[in-house]
Amino acid sequence: MSELFNQLIKAYAEANIDFSQLKGITIAQWLLESGRGTSRLATEHLNFGGLKWRSEMTGFATPVDYEASDGLDKYCKFDSLESLLKATGVF
């Protein structure tokens, strides 16, 4: 796992969220989507969840063109791990 992914997990583990029993599921999804935190989308754009761009993400992320296994599309680019967590409703 990447050090960046470890930082994300630490911040997420310390977060007080509703339905905290679902944290393990979220982490498993991030692991799968990001190739254990090593994918280009994760390392370059801090997008560990494979989140595609939509207008509701304005203020949390910016759109970036990214070629994934299903082709070229707009994905979210986060400027920090905190921005990712805010976008997913953690903070």
PyMOL commands that set and color helices and strands:
alter all, ss='L'
color gray80, all
select helices_A, chain A and resi 3-14+20-34+40-45+55-57+81-87
alter helices_A, ss='H'
color red, helices_A
select strands_A, chain A and resi 62-68+71-77
alter strands_A, ss='S'
color yellow, strands_A
deselect
rebuild
show_as cartoon
